[in-house]
């Protein structure tokens, strides 16, 4: 795993995730805007946490973006967020 992703996982620990996974989609975007070729730039985050209970999708994404803001837009250029509670599929 890339050290940047380890940093993101450590930062997101404050959301007390039950499950968390980053998928590095950067190679799918080679040659596109924002692909810098120096580690993960395009990511998908799958995260499950009780913290998301009662929050709509936008509020869930804001929580994640607030935590990762120091890495956006560089080195994270694009981030797909799938944020769910344990009871959601």
PDB file of N, CA, C and O in Angstrom, chain B, residues numbered from 101:
ATOM      1  N   UNK B 101       0.835  -1.178   0.000  1.00  0.00           N
ATOM      2  CA  UNK B 101       0.000   0.000   0.000  1.00  0.00           C
ATOM      3  C   UNK B 101       0.885   1.249   0.000  1.00  0.00           C
ATOM      4  O   UNK B 101       1.918   1.295   0.669  1.00  0.00           O
ATOM      5  N   UNK B 102       0.471   2.231  -0.744  1.00  0.00           N
ATOM      6  CA  UNK B 102       1.231   3.470  -0.853  1.00  0.00           C
ATOM      7  C   UNK B 102       1.181   4.227   0.486  1.00  0.00           C
ATOM      8  O   UNK B 102       0.136   4.247   1.137  1.00  0.00           O
ATOM      9  N   UNK B 103       2.288   4.844   0.902  1.00  0.00           N
ATOM     10  CA  UNK B 103       2.316   5.575   2.182  1.00  0.00           C
ATOM     11  C   UNK B 103       1.268   6.683   2.283  1.00  0.00           C
ATOM     12  O   UNK B 103       0.777   6.972   3.375  1.00  0.00           O
ATOM     13  N   UNK B 104       0.920   7.307   1.148  1.00  0.00           N
ATOM     14  CA  UNK B 104      -0.128   8.335   1.193  1.00  0.00           C
ATOM     15  C   UNK B 104      -1.454   7.747   1.668  1.00  0.00           C
ATOM     16  O   UNK B 104      -2.162   8.357   2.468  1.00  0.00           O
ATOM     17  N   UNK B 105      -1.778   6.567   1.172  1.00  0.00           N
ATOM     18  CA  UNK B 105      -3.043   5.927   1.570  1.00  0.00           C
ATOM     19  C   UNK B 105      -3.019   5.599   3.055  1.00  0.00           C
ATOM     20  O   UNK B 105      -4.040   5.729   3.730  1.00  0.00           O
ATOM     21  N   UNK B 106      -1.880   5.178   3.571  1.00  0.00           N
ATOM     22  CA  UNK B 106      -1.760   4.947   5.020  1.00  0.00           C
ATOM     23  C   UNK B 106      -2.083   6.221   5.802  1.00  0.00           C
ATOM     24  O   UNK B 106      -2.755   6.165   6.831  1.00  0.00           O
ATOM     25  N   UNK B 107      -1.607   7.360   5.318  1.00  0.00           N
ATOM     26  CA  UNK B 107      -1.893   8.641   5.977  1.00  0.00           C
ATOM     27  C   UNK B 107      -3.384   8.959   5.943  1.00  0.00           C
ATOM     28  O   UNK B 107      -3.945   9.427   6.934  1.00  0.00           O
ATOM     29  N   UNK B 108      -4.024   8.706   4.808  1.00  0.00           N
ATOM     30  CA  UNK B 108      -5.456   8.976   4.684  1.00  0.00           C
ATOM     31  C   UNK B 108      -6.257   8.068   5.630  1.00  0.00           C
ATOM     32  O   UNK B 108      -7.215   8.508   6.265  1.00  0.00           O
ATOM     33  N   UNK B 109      -5.851   6.815   5.710  1.00  0.00           N
ATOM     34  CA  UNK B 109      -6.541   5.878   6.608  1.00  0.00           C
ATOM     35  C   UNK B 109      -6.392   6.315   8.062  1.00  0.00           C
ATOM     36  O   UNK B 109      -7.349   6.249   8.833  1.00  0.00           O
ATOM     37  N   UNK B 110      -5.208   6.757   8.433  1.00  0.00           N
ATOM     38  CA  UNK B 110      -4.983   7.230   9.797  1.00  0.00           C
ATOM     39  C   UNK B 110      -5.856   8.434  10.096  1.00  0.00           C
ATOM     40  O   UNK B 110      -6.445   8.518  11.173  1.00  0.00           O
ATOM     41  N   UNK B 111      -5.946   9.362   9.162  1.00  0.00           N
ATOM     42  CA  UNK B 111      -6.773  10.551   9.363  1.00  0.00           C
ATOM     43  C   UNK B 111      -8.250  10.195   9.472  1.00  0.00           C
ATOM     44  O   UNK B 111      -8.969  10.773  10.287  1.00  0.00           O
ATOM     45  N   UNK B 112      -8.699   9.260   8.666  1.00  0.00           N
ATOM     46  CA  UNK B 112     -10.119   8.875   8.664  1.00  0.00           C
ATOM     47  C   UNK B 112     -10.501   8.018   9.860  1.00  0.00           C
ATOM     48  O   UNK B 112     -11.685   7.747  10.059  1.00  0.00           O
ATOM     49  N   UNK B 113      -9.541   7.586  10.655  1.00  0.00           N
ATOM     50  CA  UNK B 113      -9.834   6.778  11.842  1.00  0.00           C
ATOM     51  C   UNK B 113     -10.745   7.519  12.810  1.00  0.00           C
ATOM     52  O   UNK B 113     -11.445   6.888  13.602  1.00  0.00           O
ATOM     53  N   UNK B 114     -10.746   8.854  12.760  1.00  0.00           N
ATOM     54  CA  UNK B 114     -11.621   9.616  13.663  1.00  0.00           C
ATOM     55  C   UNK B 114     -13.096   9.384  13.363  1.00  0.00           C
ATOM     56  O   UNK B 114     -13.949   9.711  14.188  1.00  0.00           O
ATOM     57  N   UNK B 115     -13.414   8.822  12.191  1.00  0.00           N
ATOM     58  CA  UNK B 115     -14.794   8.466  11.870  1.00  0.00           C
ATOM     59  C   UNK B 115     -15.167   7.082  12.415  1.00  0.00           C
ATOM     60  O   UNK B 115     -16.285   6.609  12.212  1.00  0.00           O
ATOM     61  N   UNK B 116     -14.238   6.451  13.095  1.00  0.00           N
ATOM     62  CA  UNK B 116     -14.446   5.135  13.708  1.00  0.00           C
ATOM     63  C   UNK B 116     -15.035   4.132  12.715  1.00  0.00           C
ATOM     64  O   UNK B 116     -16.086   3.545  12.971  1.00  0.00           O
ATOM     65  N   UNK B 117     -14.358   3.939  11.590  1.00  0.00           N
ATOM     66  CA  UNK B 117     -14.914   3.043  10.572  1.00  0.00           C
ATOM     67  C   UNK B 117     -14.955   1.591  11.023  1.00  0.00           C
ATOM     68  O   UNK B 117     -14.043   1.089  11.682  1.00  0.00           O
ATOM     69  N   UNK B 118     -16.029   0.946  10.651  1.00  0.00           N
ATOM     70  CA  UNK B 118     -16.173  -0.494  10.866  1.00  0.00           C
ATOM     71  C   UNK B 118     -15.481  -1.218   9.716  1.00  0.00           C
ATOM     72  O   UNK B 118     -14.892  -2.283   9.899  1.00  0.00           O
ATOM     73  N   UNK B 119     -15.562  -0.625   8.538  1.00  0.00           N
ATOM     74  CA  UNK B 119     -14.866  -1.129   7.351  1.00  0.00           C
ATOM     75  C   UNK B 119     -14.407   0.080   6.551  1.00  0.00           C
ATOM     76  O   UNK B 119     -15.114   1.083   6.455  1.00  0.00           O
ATOM     77  N   UNK B 120     -13.217  -0.028   5.980  1.00  0.00           N
ATOM     78  CA  UNK B 120     -12.684   1.071   5.170  1.00  0.00           C
ATOM     79  C   UNK B 120     -11.748   0.498   4.123  1.00  0.00           C
ATOM     80  O   UNK B 120     -10.951  -0.397   4.403  1.00  0.00           O
ATOM     81  N   UNK B 121     -11.857   1.029   2.910  1.00  0.00           N
ATOM     82  CA  UNK B 121     -11.041   0.535   1.808  1.00  0.00           C
ATOM     83  C   UNK B 121     -10.821   1.671   0.813  1.00  0.00           C
ATOM     84  O   UNK B 121     -11.763   2.373   0.444  1.00  0.00           O
ATOM     85  N   UNK B 122      -9.606   1.842   0.392  1.00  0.00           N
ATOM     86  CA  UNK B 122      -9.278   2.739  -0.706  1.00  0.00           C
ATOM     87  C   UNK B 122      -8.935   1.888  -1.916  1.00  0.00           C
ATOM     88  O   UNK B 122      -8.217   0.894  -1.810  1.00  0.00           O
ATOM     89  N   UNK B 123      -9.452   2.286  -3.058  1.00  0.00           N
ATOM     90  CA  UNK B 123      -9.099   1.660  -4.323  1.00  0.00           C
ATOM     91  C   UNK B 123      -8.398   2.731  -5.150  1.00  0.00           C
ATOM     92  O   UNK B 123      -8.939   3.815  -5.369  1.00  0.00           O
ATOM     93  N   UNK B 124      -7.192   2.418  -5.606  1.00  0.00           N
ATOM     94  CA  UNK B 124      -6.412   3.359  -6.399  1.00  0.00           C
ATOM     95  C   UNK B 124      -6.802   3.208  -7.872  1.00  0.00           C
ATOM     96  O   UNK B 124      -6.452   2.223  -8.522  1.00  0.00           O
ATOM     97  N   UNK B 125      -7.527   4.194  -8.380  1.00  0.00           N
ATOM     98  CA  UNK B 125      -7.987   4.200  -9.766  1.00  0.00           C
ATOM     99  C   UNK B 125      -7.069   5.029 -10.670  1.00  0.00           C
ATOM    100  O   UNK B 125      -7.404   5.286 -11.826  1.00  0.00           O
ATOM    101  N   UNK B 126      -5.930   5.441 -10.154  1.00  0.00           N
ATOM    102  CA  UNK B 126      -5.054   6.369 -10.870  1.00  0.00           C
ATOM    103  C   UNK B 126      -4.632   5.862 -12.241  1.00  0.00           C
ATOM    104  O   UNK B 126      -4.586   6.638 -13.195  1.00  0.00           O
ATOM    105  N   UNK B 127      -4.328   4.586 -12.353  1.00  0.00           N
ATOM    106  CA  UNK B 127      -3.847   4.063 -13.639  1.00  0.00           C
ATOM    107  C   UNK B 127      -4.916   4.185 -14.726  1.00  0.00           C
ATOM    108  O   UNK B 127      -4.582   4.244 -15.909  1.00  0.00           O
ATOM    109  N   UNK B 128      -6.186   4.224 -14.344  1.00  0.00           N
ATOM    110  CA  UNK B 128      -7.272   4.389 -15.310  1.00  0.00           C
ATOM    111  C   UNK B 128      -7.306   5.812 -15.870  1.00  0.00           C
ATOM    112  O   UNK B 128      -7.994   6.077 -16.855  1.00  0.00           O
ATOM    113  N   UNK B 129      -6.565   6.725 -15.243  1.00  0.00           N
ATOM    114  CA  UNK B 129      -6.607   8.139 -15.625  1.00  0.00           C
ATOM    115  C   UNK B 129      -5.267   8.660 -16.125  1.00  0.00           C
ATOM    116  O   UNK B 129      -5.064   9.872 -16.205  1.00  0.00           O
ATOM    117  N   UNK B 130      -4.363   7.768 -16.459  1.00  0.00           N
ATOM    118  CA  UNK B 130      -3.052   8.178 -16.966  1.00  0.00           C
ATOM    119  C   UNK B 130      -3.234   9.075 -18.189  1.00  0.00           C
ATOM    120  O   UNK B 130      -3.980   8.746 -19.112  1.00  0.00           O
ATOM    121  N   UNK B 131      -2.543  10.204 -18.177  1.00  0.00           N
ATOM    122  CA  UNK B 131      -2.639  11.150 -19.272  1.00  0.00           C
ATOM    123  C   UNK B 131      -3.751  12.159 -19.131  1.00  0.00           C
ATOM    124  O   UNK B 131      -3.834  13.110 -19.909  1.00  0.00           O
ATOM    125  N   UNK B 132      -4.613  11.963 -18.142  1.00  0.00           N
ATOM    126  CA  UNK B 132      -5.720  12.896 -17.918  1.00  0.00           C
ATOM    127  C   UNK B 132      -5.295  13.987 -16.946  1.00  0.00           C
ATOM    128  O   UNK B 132      -4.272  13.872 -16.270  1.00  0.00           O
ATOM    129  N   UNK B 133      -6.078  15.026 -16.886  1.00  0.00           N
ATOM    130  CA  UNK B 133      -5.833  16.121 -15.957  1.00  0.00           C
ATOM    131  C   UNK B 133      -5.797  15.591 -14.525  1.00  0.00           C
ATOM    132  O   UNK B 133      -6.629  14.772 -14.134  1.00  0.00           O
ATOM    133  N   UNK B 134      -4.842  16.060 -13.766  1.00  0.00           N
ATOM    134  CA  UNK B 134      -4.747  15.680 -12.364  1.00  0.00           C
ATOM    135  C   UNK B 134      -3.954  14.420 -12.093  1.00  0.00           C
ATOM    136  O   UNK B 134      -3.600  14.150 -10.945  1.00  0.00           O
ATOM    137  N   UNK B 135      -3.669  13.644 -13.121  1.00  0.00           N
ATOM    138  CA  UNK B 135      -2.864  12.440 -12.919  1.00  0.00           C
ATOM    139  C   UNK B 135      -1.398  12.852 -12.958  1.00  0.00           C
ATOM    140  O   UNK B 135      -0.855  13.167 -14.017  1.00  0.00           O
ATOM    141  N   UNK B 136      -0.770  12.846 -11.796  1.00  0.00           N
ATOM    142  CA  UNK B 136       0.591  13.349 -11.694  1.00  0.00           C
ATOM    143  C   UNK B 136       1.633  12.241 -11.735  1.00  0.00           C
ATOM    144  O   UNK B 136       2.828  12.528 -11.809  1.00  0.00           O
ATOM    145  N   UNK B 137       1.211  10.988 -11.689  1.00  0.00           N
ATOM    146  CA  UNK B 137       2.135   9.873 -11.806  1.00  0.00           C
ATOM    147  C   UNK B 137       3.012   9.636 -10.594  1.00  0.00           C
ATOM    148  O   UNK B 137       3.919   8.805 -10.641  1.00  0.00           O
ATOM    149  N   UNK B 138       2.760  10.348  -9.512  1.00  0.00           N
ATOM    150  CA  UNK B 138       3.570  10.210  -8.295  1.00  0.00           C
ATOM    151  C   UNK B 138       2.696   9.730  -7.138  1.00  0.00           C
ATOM    152  O   UNK B 138       2.520  10.439  -6.147  1.00  0.00           O
ATOM    153  N   UNK B 139       2.166   8.557  -7.268  1.00  0.00           N
ATOM    154  CA  UNK B 139       1.304   8.021  -6.224  1.00  0.00           C
ATOM    155  C   UNK B 139      -0.156   8.167  -6.580  1.00  0.00           C
ATOM    156  O   UNK B 139      -0.496   8.618  -7.674  1.00  0.00           O
ATOM    157  N   UNK B 140      -1.023   7.785  -5.653  1.00  0.00           N
ATOM    158  CA  UNK B 140      -2.449   7.774  -5.936  1.00  0.00           C
ATOM    159  C   UNK B 140      -3.032   9.185  -6.091  1.00  0.00           C
ATOM    160  O   UNK B 140      -2.906  10.022  -5.197  1.00  0.00           O
ATOM    161  N   UNK B 141      -3.666   9.429  -7.232  1.00  0.00           N
ATOM    162  CA  UNK B 141      -4.296  10.730  -7.492  1.00  0.00           C
ATOM    163  C   UNK B 141      -5.799  10.602  -7.675  1.00  0.00           C
ATOM    164  O   UNK B 141      -6.534  11.558  -7.425  1.00  0.00           O
ATOM    165  N   UNK B 142      -6.265   9.443  -8.106  1.00  0.00           N
ATOM    166  CA  UNK B 142      -7.680   9.174  -8.327  1.00  0.00           C
ATOM    167  C   UNK B 142      -8.051   7.963  -7.470  1.00  0.00           C
ATOM    168  O   UNK B 142      -7.548   6.860  -7.685  1.00  0.00           O
ATOM    169  N   UNK B 143      -8.929   8.182  -6.507  1.00  0.00           N
ATOM    170  CA  UNK B 143      -9.231   7.146  -5.519  1.00  0.00           C
ATOM    171  C   UNK B 143     -10.729   6.929  -5.366  1.00  0.00           C
ATOM    172  O   UNK B 143     -11.535   7.832  -5.593  1.00  0.00           O
ATOM    173  N   UNK B 144     -11.080   5.712  -4.976  1.00  0.00           N
ATOM    174  CA  UNK B 144     -12.429   5.385  -4.525  1.00  0.00           C
ATOM    175  C   UNK B 144     -12.315   4.988  -3.063  1.00  0.00           C
ATOM    176  O   UNK B 144     -11.485   4.154  -2.701  1.00  0.00           O
ATOM    177  N   UNK B 145     -13.150   5.588  -2.227  1.00  0.00           N
ATOM    178  CA  UNK B 145     -13.184   5.267  -0.802  1.00  0.00           C
ATOM    179  C   UNK B 145     -14.495   4.580  -0.482  1.00  0.00           C
ATOM    180  O   UNK B 145     -15.568   5.134  -0.721  1.00  0.00           O
ATOM    181  N   UNK B 146     -14.413   3.382   0.056  1.00  0.00           N
ATOM    182  CA  UNK B 146     -15.567   2.669   0.590  1.00  0.00           C
ATOM    183  C   UNK B 146     -15.409   2.671   2.100  1.00  0.00           C
ATOM    184  O   UNK B 146     -14.448   2.116   2.633  1.00  0.00           O
ATOM    185  N   UNK B 147     -16.362   3.300   2.790  1.00  0.00           N
ATOM    186  CA  UNK B 147     -16.252   3.427   4.238  1.00  0.00           C
ATOM    187  C   UNK B 147     -17.606   3.181   4.884  1.00  0.00           C
ATOM    188  O   UNK B 147     -18.631   3.684   4.426  1.00  0.00           O
ATOM    189  N   UNK B 148     -17.591   2.402   5.951  1.00  0.00           N
ATOM    190  CA  UNK B 148     -18.789   2.092   6.725  1.00  0.00           C
ATOM    191  C   UNK B 148     -18.550   2.549   8.156  1.00  0.00           C
ATOM    192  O   UNK B 148     -17.547   2.193   8.773  1.00  0.00           O
ATOM    193  N   UNK B 149     -19.484   3.345   8.678  1.00  0.00           N
ATOM    194  CA  UNK B 149     -19.335   3.860  10.037  1.00  0.00           C
ATOM    195  C   UNK B 149     -20.700   4.224  10.621  1.00  0.00           C
ATOM    196  O   UNK B 149     -21.593   4.676   9.904  1.00  0.00           O
ATOM    197  N   UNK B 150     -20.846   4.022  11.917  1.00  0.00           N
ATOM    198  CA  UNK B 150     -22.053   4.465  12.616  1.00  0.00           C
ATOM    199  C   UNK B 150     -22.173   5.986  12.620  1.00  0.00           C
ATOM    200  O   UNK B 150     -23.272   6.522  12.761  1.00  0.00           O
ATOM    201  N   UNK B 151     -21.053   6.679  12.467  1.00  0.00           N
ATOM    202  CA  UNK B 151     -21.037   8.144  12.468  1.00  0.00           C
ATOM    203  C   UNK B 151     -21.938   8.703  11.369  1.00  0.00           C
ATOM    204  O   UNK B 151     -22.447   9.816  11.506  1.00  0.00           O
ATOM    205  N   UNK B 152     -22.144   7.966  10.292  1.00  0.00           N
ATOM    206  CA  UNK B 152     -22.948   8.442   9.170  1.00  0.00           C
ATOM    207  C   UNK B 152     -24.449   8.333   9.421  1.00  0.00           C
ATOM    208  O   UNK B 152     -25.243   8.836   8.626  1.00  0.00           O
ATOM    209  N   UNK B 153     -24.848   7.687  10.509  1.00  0.00           N
ATOM    210  CA  UNK B 153     -26.263   7.531  10.819  1.00  0.00           C
ATOM    211  C   UNK B 153     -26.966   8.880  10.930  1.00  0.00           C
ATOM    212  O   UNK B 153     -26.481   9.786  11.608  1.00  0.00           O
ATOM    213  N   UNK B 154     -28.102   9.007  10.265  1.00  0.00           N
ATOM    214  CA  UNK B 154     -28.892  10.232  10.311  1.00  0.00           C
ATOM    215  C   UNK B 154     -28.388  11.340   9.408  1.00  0.00           C
ATOM    216  O   UNK B 154     -28.985  12.415   9.358  1.00  0.00           O
ATOM    217  N   UNK B 155     -27.298  11.096   8.693  1.00  0.00           N
ATOM    218  CA  UNK B 155     -26.744  12.110   7.789  1.00  0.00           C
ATOM    219  C   UNK B 155     -27.084  11.775   6.343  1.00  0.00           C
ATOM    220  O   UNK B 155     -27.081  10.611   5.941  1.00  0.00           O
ATOM    221  N   UNK B 156     -27.378  12.819   5.568  1.00  0.00           N
ATOM    222  CA  UNK B 156     -27.608  12.585   4.146  1.00  0.00           C
ATOM    223  C   UNK B 156     -26.274  12.417   3.433  1.00  0.00           C
ATOM    224  O   UNK B 156     -25.212  12.576   4.034  1.00  0.00           O
ATOM    225  N   UNK B 157     -26.342  12.099   2.163  1.00  0.00           N
ATOM    226  CA  UNK B 157     -25.133  11.811   1.387  1.00  0.00           C
ATOM    227  C   UNK B 157     -24.163  12.991   1.361  1.00  0.00           C
ATOM    228  O   UNK B 157     -22.955  12.806   1.510  1.00  0.00           O
ATOM    229  N   UNK B 158     -24.681  14.188   1.176  1.00  0.00           N
ATOM    230  CA  UNK B 158     -23.819  15.372   1.114  1.00  0.00           C
ATOM    231  C   UNK B 158     -23.104  15.591   2.449  1.00  0.00           C
ATOM    232  O   UNK B 158     -21.915  15.908   2.466  1.00  0.00           O
ATOM    233  N   UNK B 159     -23.804  15.428   3.545  1.00  0.00           N
ATOM    234  CA  UNK B 159     -23.188  15.602   4.867  1.00  0.00           C
ATOM    235  C   UNK B 159     -22.121  14.553   5.130  1.00  0.00           C
ATOM    236  O   UNK B 159     -21.094  14.851   5.739  1.00  0.00           O
ATOM    237  N   UNK B 160     -22.351  13.353   4.686  1.00  0.00           N
ATOM    238  CA  UNK B 160     -21.353  12.285   4.833  1.00  0.00           C
ATOM    239  C   UNK B 160     -20.091  12.632   4.046  1.00  0.00           C
ATOM    240  O   UNK B 160     -18.973  12.481   4.537  1.00  0.00           O
ATOM    241  N   UNK B 161     -20.295  13.096   2.826  1.00  0.00           N
ATOM    242  CA  UNK B 161     -19.144  13.459   1.987  1.00  0.00           C
ATOM    243  C   UNK B 161     -18.387  14.634   2.586  1.00  0.00           C
ATOM    244  O   UNK B 161     -17.157  14.669   2.534  1.00  0.00           O
ATOM    245  N   UNK B 162     -19.094  15.581   3.145  1.00  0.00           N
ATOM    246  CA  UNK B 162     -18.426  16.730   3.769  1.00  0.00           C
ATOM    247  C   UNK B 162     -17.536  16.291   4.925  1.00  0.00           C
ATOM    248  O   UNK B 162     -16.436  16.816   5.097  1.00  0.00           O
ATOM    249  N   UNK B 163     -18.008  15.334   5.717  1.00  0.00           N
ATOM    250  CA  UNK B 163     -17.174  14.817   6.806  1.00  0.00           C
ATOM    251  C   UNK B 163     -15.858  14.271   6.272  1.00  0.00           C
ATOM    252  O   UNK B 163     -14.787  14.554   6.810  1.00  0.00           O
ATOM    253  N   UNK B 164     -15.954  13.490   5.211  1.00  0.00           N
ATOM    254  CA  UNK B 164     -14.752  12.895   4.618  1.00  0.00           C
ATOM    255  C   UNK B 164     -13.859  13.989   4.030  1.00  0.00           C
ATOM    256  O   UNK B 164     -12.654  14.011   4.279  1.00  0.00           O
ATOM    257  N   UNK B 165     -14.451  14.894   3.252  1.00  0.00           N
ATOM    258  CA  UNK B 165     -13.664  15.971   2.633  1.00  0.00           C
ATOM    259  C   UNK B 165     -12.992  16.852   3.678  1.00  0.00           C
ATOM    260  O   UNK B 165     -11.853  17.277   3.486  1.00  0.00           O
ATOM    261  N   UNK B 166     -13.676  17.129   4.772  1.00  0.00           N
ATOM    262  CA  UNK B 166     -13.073  17.948   5.831  1.00  0.00           C
ATOM    263  C   UNK B 166     -11.815  17.289   6.396  1.00  0.00           C
ATOM    264  O   UNK B 166     -10.841  17.969   6.719  1.00  0.00           O
ATOM    265  N   UNK B 167     -11.845  15.982   6.510  1.00  0.00           N
ATOM    266  CA  UNK B 167     -10.694  15.255   7.050  1.00  0.00           C
ATOM    267  C   UNK B 167      -9.543  15.199   6.036  1.00  0.00           C
ATOM    268  O   UNK B 167      -8.373  15.286   6.409  1.00  0.00           O
ATOM    269  N   UNK B 168      -9.882  15.055   4.772  1.00  0.00           N
ATOM    270  CA  UNK B 168      -8.851  14.886   3.732  1.00  0.00           C
ATOM    271  C   UNK B 168      -8.477  16.195   3.033  1.00  0.00           C
ATOM    272  O   UNK B 168      -7.720  16.175   2.063  1.00  0.00           O
ATOM    273  N   UNK B 169      -8.988  17.318   3.503  1.00  0.00           N
ATOM    274  CA  UNK B 169      -8.817  18.601   2.801  1.00  0.00           C
ATOM    275  C   UNK B 169      -7.355  18.996   2.582  1.00  0.00           C
ATOM    276  O   UNK B 169      -7.045  19.660   1.593  1.00  0.00           O
ATOM    277  N   UNK B 170      -6.466  18.606   3.470  1.00  0.00           N
ATOM    278  CA  UNK B 170      -5.056  18.967   3.298  1.00  0.00           C
ATOM    279  C   UNK B 170      -4.405  18.270   2.116  1.00  0.00           C
ATOM    280  O   UNK B 170      -3.331  18.680   1.676  1.00  0.00           O
ATOM    281  N   UNK B 171      -5.033  17.227   1.594  1.00  0.00           N
ATOM    282  CA  UNK B 171      -4.481  16.469   0.475  1.00  0.00           C
ATOM    283  C   UNK B 171      -5.247  16.702  -0.831  1.00  0.00           C
ATOM    284  O   UNK B 171      -4.975  16.064  -1.848  1.00  0.00           O
ATOM    285  N   UNK B 172      -6.198  17.618  -0.782  1.00  0.00           N
ATOM    286  CA  UNK B 172      -7.002  17.881  -1.975  1.00  0.00           C
ATOM    287  C   UNK B 172      -6.827  19.340  -2.379  1.00  0.00           C
ATOM    288  O   UNK B 172      -6.901  20.205  -1.507  1.00  0.00           O
ATOM    289  N   UNK B 173      -6.609  19.652  -3.604  1.00  0.00           N
ATOM    290  CA  UNK B 173      -6.678  18.789  -4.779  1.00  0.00           C
ATOM    291  C   UNK B 173      -5.362  18.104  -5.144  1.00  0.00           C
ATOM    292  O   UNK B 173      -5.264  17.467  -6.192  1.00  0.00           O
ATOM    293  N   UNK B 174      -4.367  18.230  -4.296  1.00  0.00           N
ATOM    294  CA  UNK B 174      -3.096  17.591  -4.612  1.00  0.00           C
ATOM    295  C   UNK B 174      -2.500  17.031  -3.330  1.00  0.00           C
ATOM    296  O   UNK B 174      -2.305  17.793  -2.383  1.00  0.00           O
ATOM    297  N   UNK B 175      -2.208  15.771  -3.251  1.00  0.00           N
ATOM    298  CA  UNK B 175      -2.086  14.784  -4.306  1.00  0.00           C
ATOM    299  C   UNK B 175      -3.385  14.080  -4.712  1.00  0.00           C
ATOM    300  O   UNK B 175      -3.401  13.393  -5.733  1.00  0.00           O
ATOM    301  N   UNK B 176      -4.473  14.228  -3.945  1.00  0.00           N
ATOM    302  CA  UNK B 176      -5.734  13.607  -4.364  1.00  0.00           C
ATOM    303  C   UNK B 176      -6.419  14.556  -5.340  1.00  0.00           C
ATOM    304  O   UNK B 176      -6.816  15.661  -4.970  1.00  0.00           O
ATOM    305  N   UNK B 177      -6.553  14.120  -6.575  1.00  0.00           N
ATOM    306  CA  UNK B 177      -7.210  14.935  -7.595  1.00  0.00           C
ATOM    307  C   UNK B 177      -8.703  14.612  -7.670  1.00  0.00           C
ATOM    308  O   UNK B 177      -9.531  15.505  -7.845  1.00  0.00           O
ATOM    309  N   UNK B 178      -9.033  13.335  -7.535  1.00  0.00           N
ATOM    310  CA  UNK B 178     -10.426  12.895  -7.649  1.00  0.00           C
ATOM    311  C   UNK B 178     -10.699  11.824  -6.601  1.00  0.00           C
ATOM    312  O   UNK B 178      -9.883  10.932  -6.366  1.00  0.00           O
ATOM    313  N   UNK B 179     -11.874  11.937  -5.976  1.00  0.00           N
ATOM    314  CA  UNK B 179     -12.240  10.993  -4.923  1.00  0.00           C
ATOM    315  C   UNK B 179     -13.708  10.618  -5.056  1.00  0.00           C
ATOM    316  O   UNK B 179     -14.589  11.476  -4.995  1.00  0.00           O
ATOM    317  N   UNK B 180     -13.956   9.335  -5.237  1.00  0.00           N
ATOM    318  CA  UNK B 180     -15.316   8.790  -5.219  1.00  0.00           C
ATOM    319  C   UNK B 180     -15.541   8.270  -3.809  1.00  0.00           C
ATOM    320  O   UNK B 180     -14.735   7.495  -3.293  1.00  0.00           O
ATOM    321  N   UNK B 181     -16.638   8.695  -3.181  1.00  0.00           N
ATOM    322  CA  UNK B 181     -16.910   8.310  -1.793  1.00  0.00           C
ATOM    323  C   UNK B 181     -18.184   7.477  -1.738  1.00  0.00           C
ATOM    324  O   UNK B 181     -19.243   7.900  -2.203  1.00  0.00           O
ATOM    325  N   UNK B 182     -18.062   6.293  -1.163  1.00  0.00           N
ATOM    326  CA  UNK B 182     -19.210   5.444  -0.842  1.00  0.00           C
ATOM    327  C   UNK B 182     -19.223   5.330   0.684  1.00  0.00           C
ATOM    328  O   UNK B 182     -18.510   4.514   1.267  1.00  0.00           O
ATOM    329  N   UNK B 183     -20.052   6.170   1.315  1.00  0.00           N
ATOM    330  CA  UNK B 183     -20.106   6.241   2.782  1.00  0.00           C
ATOM    331  C   UNK B 183     -21.456   5.698   3.250  1.00  0.00           C
ATOM    332  O   UNK B 183     -22.511   6.212   2.879  1.00  0.00           O
ATOM    333  N   UNK B 184     -21.402   4.656   4.066  1.00  0.00           N
ATOM    334  CA  UNK B 184     -22.621   3.979   4.504  1.00  0.00           C
ATOM    335  C   UNK B 184     -22.588   3.681   5.998  1.00  0.00           C
ATOM    336  O   UNK B 184     -21.534   3.705   6.635  1.00  0.00           O
ATOM    337  N   UNK B 185     -23.749   3.406   6.528  1.00  0.00           N
ATOM    338  CA  UNK B 185     -23.847   2.910   7.899  1.00  0.00           C
ATOM    339  C   UNK B 185     -23.813   1.385   7.827  1.00  0.00           C
ATOM    340  O   UNK B 185     -23.980   0.816   6.748  1.00  0.00           O
ATOM    341  N   UNK B 186     -23.600   0.722   8.950  1.00  0.00           N
ATOM    342  CA  UNK B 186     -23.547  -0.748   8.928  1.00  0.00           C
ATOM    343  C   UNK B 186     -24.849  -1.406   8.463  1.00  0.00           C
ATOM    344  O   UNK B 186     -24.822  -2.545   7.998  1.00  0.00           O
ATOM    345  N   UNK B 187     -25.977  -0.718   8.577  1.00  0.00           N
ATOM    346  CA  UNK B 187     -27.247  -1.318   8.169  1.00  0.00           C
ATOM    347  C   UNK B 187     -27.573  -1.086   6.704  1.00  0.00           C
ATOM    348  O   UNK B 187     -28.544  -1.644   6.194  1.00  0.00           O
ATOM    349  N   UNK B 188     -26.787  -0.283   6.026  1.00  0.00           N
ATOM    350  CA  UNK B 188     -27.009  -0.016   4.602  1.00  0.00           C
ATOM    351  C   UNK B 188     -26.178  -0.957   3.742  1.00  0.00           C
ATOM    352  O   UNK B 188     -25.069  -1.348   4.108  1.00  0.00           O
ATOM    353  N   UNK B 189     -26.736  -1.310   2.596  1.00  0.00           N
ATOM    354  CA  UNK B 189     -26.013  -2.195   1.678  1.00  0.00           C
ATOM    355  C   UNK B 189     -25.394  -1.401   0.570  1.00  0.00           C
ATOM    356  O   UNK B 189     -24.742  -1.968  -0.307  1.00  0.00           O
TER     357      UNK B 189
END
